[in-house]
Amino acid sequence: MKQDKGFTLLELLIVITLIAIVFSIGGFVFINNIKSMFSFSSELNNSTVQLSFINQLTAQLFFKIRKKV
């Protein structure tokens, strides 16, 4: 009498292949998210620099007006 208590080699190879495919797709998605995050961070830094420049320019232009009030 033969007892089947384990998996065959083919079943294990199929499962390992499917897991590898899922992780490779997930890796590409993760890498693309990291790239877009760095791009967004760069745009946010540029906006911050522009706003701080405008803020300083406005403060210097209206410094005399605030002093009189």
Phi and psi in radians as a Rosetta constraint file:
Dihedral C 1 N 2 CA 2 C 2 CIRCULARHARMONIC -1.712 0.35
Dihedral N 2 CA 2 C 2 N 3 CIRCULARHARMONIC 2.323 0.35
Dihedral C 2 N 3 CA 3 C 3 CIRCULARHARMONIC -1.901 0.35
Dihedral N 3 CA 3 C 3 N 4 CIRCULARHARMONIC 2.241 0.35
Dihedral C 3 N 4 CA 4 C 4 CIRCULARHARMONIC -1.710 0.35
Dihedral N 4 CA 4 C 4 N 5 CIRCULARHARMONIC 1.762 0.35
Dihedral C 4 N 5 CA 5 C 5 CIRCULARHARMONIC -1.993 0.35
Dihedral N 5 CA 5 C 5 N 6 CIRCULARHARMONIC -0.025 0.35
Dihedral C 5 N 6 CA 6 C 6 CIRCULARHARMONIC -2.278 0.35
Dihedral N 6 CA 6 C 6 N 7 CIRCULARHARMONIC -3.101 0.35
Dihedral C 6 N 7 CA 7 C 7 CIRCULARHARMONIC -1.685 0.35
Dihedral N 7 CA 7 C 7 N 8 CIRCULARHARMONIC 2.660 0.35
Dihedral C 7 N 8 CA 8 C 8 CIRCULARHARMONIC -1.429 0.35
Dihedral N 8 CA 8 C 8 N 9 CIRCULARHARMONIC 2.861 0.35
Dihedral C 8 N 9 CA 9 C 9 CIRCULARHARMONIC -1.105 0.35
Dihedral N 9 CA 9 C 9 N 10 CIRCULARHARMONIC -0.646 0.35
Dihedral C 9 N 10 CA 10 C 10 CIRCULARHARMONIC -1.121 0.35
Dihedral N 10 CA 10 C 10 N 11 CIRCULARHARMONIC -0.729 0.35
Dihedral C 10 N 11 CA 11 C 11 CIRCULARHARMONIC -1.103 0.35
Dihedral N 11 CA 11 C 11 N 12 CIRCULARHARMONIC -0.740 0.35
Dihedral C 11 N 12 CA 12 C 12 CIRCULARHARMONIC -1.134 0.35
Dihedral N 12 CA 12 C 12 N 13 CIRCULARHARMONIC -0.714 0.35
Dihedral C 12 N 13 CA 13 C 13 CIRCULARHARMONIC -1.129 0.35
Dihedral N 13 CA 13 C 13 N 14 CIRCULARHARMONIC -0.687 0.35
Dihedral C 13 N 14 CA 14 C 14 CIRCULARHARMONIC -1.119 0.35
Dihedral N 14 CA 14 C 14 N 15 CIRCULARHARMONIC -0.773 0.35
Dihedral C 14 N 15 CA 15 C 15 CIRCULARHARMONIC -1.129 0.35
Dihedral N 15 CA 15 C 15 N 16 CIRCULARHARMONIC -0.765 0.35
Dihedral C 15 N 16 CA 16 C 16 CIRCULARHARMONIC -1.115 0.35
Dihedral N 16 CA 16 C 16 N 17 CIRCULARHARMONIC -0.681 0.35
Dihedral C 16 N 17 CA 17 C 17 CIRCULARHARMONIC -1.127 0.35
Dihedral N 17 CA 17 C 17 N 18 CIRCULARHARMONIC -0.766 0.35
Dihedral C 17 N 18 CA 18 C 18 CIRCULARHARMONIC -1.113 0.35
Dihedral N 18 CA 18 C 18 N 19 CIRCULARHARMONIC -0.713 0.35
Dihedral C 18 N 19 CA 19 C 19 CIRCULARHARMONIC -1.116 0.35
Dihedral N 19 CA 19 C 19 N 20 CIRCULARHARMONIC -0.707 0.35
Dihedral C 19 N 20 CA 20 C 20 CIRCULARHARMONIC -1.122 0.35
Dihedral N 20 CA 20 C 20 N 21 CIRCULARHARMONIC -0.687 0.35
Dihedral C 20 N 21 CA 21 C 21 CIRCULARHARMONIC -1.131 0.35
Dihedral N 21 CA 21 C 21 N 22 CIRCULARHARMONIC -0.772 0.35
Dihedral C 21 N 22 CA 22 C 22 CIRCULARHARMONIC -1.090 0.35
Dihedral N 22 CA 22 C 22 N 23 CIRCULARHARMONIC -0.771 0.35
Dihedral C 22 N 23 CA 23 C 23 CIRCULARHARMONIC -1.197 0.35
Dihedral N 23 CA 23 C 23 N 24 CIRCULARHARMONIC -0.583 0.35
Dihedral C 23 N 24 CA 24 C 24 CIRCULARHARMONIC -1.211 0.35
Dihedral N 24 CA 24 C 24 N 25 CIRCULARHARMONIC -0.695 0.35
Dihedral C 24 N 25 CA 25 C 25 CIRCULARHARMONIC -1.140 0.35
Dihedral N 25 CA 25 C 25 N 26 CIRCULARHARMONIC -0.757 0.35
Dihedral C 25 N 26 CA 26 C 26 CIRCULARHARMONIC -1.081 0.35
Dihedral N 26 CA 26 C 26 N 27 CIRCULARHARMONIC -0.626 0.35
Dihedral C 26 N 27 CA 27 C 27 CIRCULARHARMONIC -1.142 0.35
Dihedral N 27 CA 27 C 27 N 28 CIRCULARHARMONIC -0.743 0.35
Dihedral C 27 N 28 CA 28 C 28 CIRCULARHARMONIC -1.102 0.35
Dihedral N 28 CA 28 C 28 N 29 CIRCULARHARMONIC -0.734 0.35
Dihedral C 28 N 29 CA 29 C 29 CIRCULARHARMONIC -1.109 0.35
Dihedral N 29 CA 29 C 29 N 30 CIRCULARHARMONIC -0.751 0.35
Dihedral C 29 N 30 CA 30 C 30 CIRCULARHARMONIC -1.110 0.35
Dihedral N 30 CA 30 C 30 N 31 CIRCULARHARMONIC -0.753 0.35
Dihedral C 30 N 31 CA 31 C 31 CIRCULARHARMONIC -1.124 0.35
Dihedral N 31 CA 31 C 31 N 32 CIRCULARHARMONIC -0.715 0.35
Dihedral C 31 N 32 CA 32 C 32 CIRCULARHARMONIC -1.140 0.35
Dihedral N 32 CA 32 C 32 N 33 CIRCULARHARMONIC -0.641 0.35
Dihedral C 32 N 33 CA 33 C 33 CIRCULARHARMONIC -1.148 0.35
Dihedral N 33 CA 33 C 33 N 34 CIRCULARHARMONIC -0.677 0.35
Dihedral C 33 N 34 CA 34 C 34 CIRCULARHARMONIC -1.121 0.35
Dihedral N 34 CA 34 C 34 N 35 CIRCULARHARMONIC -0.754 0.35
Dihedral C 34 N 35 CA 35 C 35 CIRCULARHARMONIC -1.097 0.35
Dihedral N 35 CA 35 C 35 N 36 CIRCULARHARMONIC -0.755 0.35
Dihedral C 35 N 36 CA 36 C 36 CIRCULARHARMONIC -1.200 0.35
Dihedral N 36 CA 36 C 36 N 37 CIRCULARHARMONIC -0.542 0.35
Dihedral C 36 N 37 CA 37 C 37 CIRCULARHARMONIC -1.150 0.35
Dihedral N 37 CA 37 C 37 N 38 CIRCULARHARMONIC -0.733 0.35
Dihedral C 37 N 38 CA 38 C 38 CIRCULARHARMONIC -1.149 0.35
Dihedral N 38 CA 38 C 38 N 39 CIRCULARHARMONIC -0.647 0.35
Dihedral C 38 N 39 CA 39 C 39 CIRCULARHARMONIC -1.132 0.35
Dihedral N 39 CA 39 C 39 N 40 CIRCULARHARMONIC -0.775 0.35
Dihedral C 39 N 40 CA 40 C 40 CIRCULARHARMONIC -1.121 0.35
Dihedral N 40 CA 40 C 40 N 41 CIRCULARHARMONIC -0.686 0.35
Dihedral C 40 N 41 CA 41 C 41 CIRCULARHARMONIC -1.101 0.35
Dihedral N 41 CA 41 C 41 N 42 CIRCULARHARMONIC -0.702 0.35
Dihedral C 41 N 42 CA 42 C 42 CIRCULARHARMONIC -1.128 0.35
Dihedral N 42 CA 42 C 42 N 43 CIRCULARHARMONIC -0.761 0.35
Dihedral C 42 N 43 CA 43 C 43 CIRCULARHARMONIC -1.119 0.35
Dihedral N 43 CA 43 C 43 N 44 CIRCULARHARMONIC -0.672 0.35
Dihedral C 43 N 44 CA 44 C 44 CIRCULARHARMONIC -1.152 0.35
Dihedral N 44 CA 44 C 44 N 45 CIRCULARHARMONIC -0.690 0.35
Dihedral C 44 N 45 CA 45 C 45 CIRCULARHARMONIC -1.126 0.35
Dihedral N 45 CA 45 C 45 N 46 CIRCULARHARMONIC -0.712 0.35
Dihedral C 45 N 46 CA 46 C 46 CIRCULARHARMONIC -1.101 0.35
Dihedral N 46 CA 46 C 46 N 47 CIRCULARHARMONIC -0.722 0.35
Dihedral C 46 N 47 CA 47 C 47 CIRCULARHARMONIC -1.126 0.35
Dihedral N 47 CA 47 C 47 N 48 CIRCULARHARMONIC -0.671 0.35
Dihedral C 47 N 48 CA 48 C 48 CIRCULARHARMONIC -1.137 0.35
Dihedral N 48 CA 48 C 48 N 49 CIRCULARHARMONIC -0.722 0.35
Dihedral C 48 N 49 CA 49 C 49 CIRCULARHARMONIC -1.109 0.35
Dihedral N 49 CA 49 C 49 N 50 CIRCULARHARMONIC -0.753 0.35
Dihedral C 49 N 50 CA 50 C 50 CIRCULARHARMONIC -1.108 0.35
Dihedral N 50 CA 50 C 50 N 51 CIRCULARHARMONIC -0.768 0.35
Dihedral C 50 N 51 CA 51 C 51 CIRCULARHARMONIC -1.150 0.35
Dihedral N 51 CA 51 C 51 N 52 CIRCULARHARMONIC -0.678 0.35
Dihedral C 51 N 52 CA 52 C 52 CIRCULARHARMONIC -1.190 0.35
Dihedral N 52 CA 52 C 52 N 53 CIRCULARHARMONIC -0.617 0.35
Dihedral C 52 N 53 CA 53 C 53 CIRCULARHARMONIC -1.112 0.35
Dihedral N 53 CA 53 C 53 N 54 CIRCULARHARMONIC -0.801 0.35
Dihedral C 53 N 54 CA 54 C 54 CIRCULARHARMONIC -1.118 0.35
Dihedral N 54 CA 54 C 54 N 55 CIRCULARHARMONIC -0.675 0.35
Dihedral C 54 N 55 CA 55 C 55 CIRCULARHARMONIC -1.111 0.35
Dihedral N 55 CA 55 C 55 N 56 CIRCULARHARMONIC -0.792 0.35
Dihedral C 55 N 56 CA 56 C 56 CIRCULARHARMONIC -1.155 0.35
Dihedral N 56 CA 56 C 56 N 57 CIRCULARHARMONIC -0.700 0.35
Dihedral C 56 N 57 CA 57 C 57 CIRCULARHARMONIC -1.100 0.35
Dihedral N 57 CA 57 C 57 N 58 CIRCULARHARMONIC -0.765 0.35
Dihedral C 57 N 58 CA 58 C 58 CIRCULARHARMONIC -1.128 0.35
Dihedral N 58 CA 58 C 58 N 59 CIRCULARHARMONIC -0.716 0.35
Dihedral C 58 N 59 CA 59 C 59 CIRCULARHARMONIC -1.115 0.35
Dihedral N 59 CA 59 C 59 N 60 CIRCULARHARMONIC -0.660 0.35
Dihedral C 59 N 60 CA 60 C 60 CIRCULARHARMONIC -1.290 0.35
Dihedral N 60 CA 60 C 60 N 61 CIRCULARHARMONIC -0.610 0.35
Dihedral C 60 N 61 CA 61 C 61 CIRCULARHARMONIC -1.221 0.35
Dihedral N 61 CA 61 C 61 N 62 CIRCULARHARMONIC -0.656 0.35
Dihedral C 61 N 62 CA 62 C 62 CIRCULARHARMONIC -1.799 0.35
Dihedral N 62 CA 62 C 62 N 63 CIRCULARHARMONIC 0.301 0.35
Dihedral C 62 N 63 CA 63 C 63 CIRCULARHARMONIC -1.139 0.35
Dihedral N 63 CA 63 C 63 N 64 CIRCULARHARMONIC -0.741 0.35
Dihedral C 63 N 64 CA 64 C 64 CIRCULARHARMONIC -1.202 0.35
Dihedral N 64 CA 64 C 64 N 65 CIRCULARHARMONIC -0.592 0.35
Dihedral C 64 N 65 CA 65 C 65 CIRCULARHARMONIC -1.202 0.35
Dihedral N 65 CA 65 C 65 N 66 CIRCULARHARMONIC -0.717 0.35
Dihedral C 65 N 66 CA 66 C 66 CIRCULARHARMONIC -1.189 0.35
Dihedral N 66 CA 66 C 66 N 67 CIRCULARHARMONIC -0.562 0.35
Dihedral C 66 N 67 CA 67 C 67 CIRCULARHARMONIC -1.179 0.35
Dihedral N 67 CA 67 C 67 N 68 CIRCULARHARMONIC -0.613 0.35
Dihedral C 67 N 68 CA 68 C 68 CIRCULARHARMONIC -1.293 0.35
Dihedral N 68 CA 68 C 68 N 69 CIRCULARHARMONIC -0.514 0.35
